[in-house]
Amino acid sequence: MGTLAGAHRRLSSAETGKRTKKYGIINVNEEVLPVEQTMFTNEVILSWLRYFSLNVEINLAKLKMLDITGKNKNLIPTVMTNREVLVFTDAGHPDIFYDMWNSELGDCDIWYNEGSDPYGEIKHNKLSDMINRGINATAAMLILNPDAATNYQIGIENSRFSCGSVRYVCREVRAVIMNKLNPGDRDNICIISGESIVVEAAMIAAEGSVIAVEYDCRDRKTMKENVEKFGLNNVTIVESLEDDIPDKLPVPDTAFIVASPRIGNEIKSLLALNPVMNFVIYTLDFEILTSLPVLFRENGLERTEAIHIEVSRVNSKNMMEPFPAPWLISARSVKGQE
């Protein structure tokens, strides 16, 4: 078994070659066989709950359940913030354990059986011992994370984001932005040039979707790195609003825009998608700020709130260190109030 930075490395497709077993949890030297997908009905879920409750000391009242057989399910953030997660999965996740290990979840305990049915011998491994394994059949597994951040805090430390071309807004300002966006778990949001906002919004809107518009190719690269780093499957990155938003994506309910000279066209494009779109606009530019009232009237919007945020910290020299002080302007469609 090889190594990567002192630990196991991800095996190449050539190394993963043949797989022959039908088990839900497989080894890398096994051949993937086509397995018919099974729907996890209430009856099936109840049978898995009974199986794990009889074999593992868990509190079902505190158990988080997540079905990742559908699209856009964020497994990694869920495991990060819950001590006990029962995961229902289908075939086609060859790197599921590697990806969790790569997100610093290697100390989690995995309880599973080698099959697609809730009976038989139960097995137990540390996640760090399973990074060269994958899933090739419908299965259920119990993930225990003793270090779960159950007190998830809005305003992630900037050091956790991918280094790249992006200059991230300070965490205190981001916390206020998230408060104004107020995303629900099923909301669909469009975010323009707001990389760290995309990450936090996607974590909260776990059953919804986030469209991240990044005009600069370097920013798109950084955005992709953050999506992978945080295990976000409900984020779609596009180059512009012109013709890059796939028709199959849900129409956004809310838009967050880091204001630029494009803002007039951006508002028109978004209202064409959803005439009752809600907006939160971030700007440091005084000219743009003073142009917003006219822009809102032209597009049938009304301002609902305007706040100015100032944040300073005491640095290592005991001096006050100010951060950029943005305006946040919230607006909604007049049509939506009729």
C-alpha positions, 0 to 999 in steps of 0.5 A: 500500500503506497503513501501520500504525504505520510498516509495512504494515497489514492489509487489510480484507475489502472491500480483499481482494475478488477473487482469481483465481489457484490458487497456494498463495501468493496476492496480496490482489487475487486471488479465493479458489477452492475447492481440494480438500485434499490429505493430506500422505502420506509420499511427498508429504513426501519429494518436498517435502523433495527439492525444497527440499534441491535449491533451498535450502542447508539441513540436513535433519537439523536441519529441523523439520516442521509440518503445520498442516492439522489443528487446534490447531497452533501455527505461531508458537511453532514458528517462534520456536524453530526456525531451519528449519521446513518447513510443510505447510498447507491453504487458508484462512490469509489472515493467516498472514504478517501474524500472524507479522510481528505476532509480530516474525518479519518478518526470517524468510526464506520459500522457496516456489513458486506451486503445490501441487506440489514442482516449478517455480521456487522463490521467496524473500521476506522475511516482512515483504514478504509480510504482504498475502498468504495461502494458498488451496491445499495448499502447502509452504513453508520458513521460515528464522529466523536469530534463533530462540530455540533455547534456549527458556527456561521462565519467560517475561519478564512484559513479553512478556505482554499488559497488562490486568487480570491481575497475573502471577506472577513468572517464577521462580515460573512456572518452578517451576510448569511444572516441577511440571506437567511437561507433555508435548507431547500432554498435555491440561491445564485451567488455572483463573485462571493466564493466563501458565501457559496460555501456557507450557503451550500452547507445550509441549503443542503436540500437546495442548490447554489449557482456560483457565478465566477467571471475570472478563470482563476476564481473559478479554479479557486471555487472548484477547489473549495467545493471539493474541499468542503464536499459540496455536491449542490454547487454549480459553477458557471462563467456568466449569467448569459447562457451558462446556467443549465436549464435543469437547475432549479430557478434561484429564489435569492441572489447575492451579488458582489456589485460591479459595473455589471450589476444592471445587467446581472439584475435584469438577467436574474429577474428574467429567470425569476421575476420575484427574485430577492436580492442582497447586494454587497458593495464597497463602491460609493458610485455603485451604492448611490446608483442603486435607487435608480437601478431598483426603480428601473427593475421594479425592485424596492429596497428593504434594508441597508446596513453599513458594517465596520469591523476592526481587530486588535493585532499583535502590536495591540493596534486597531486593524480595520477591515473593508467596511461594506454596505449590504443592500437588500431588495425585493421585487414589487411584483412579489408584494402584489 
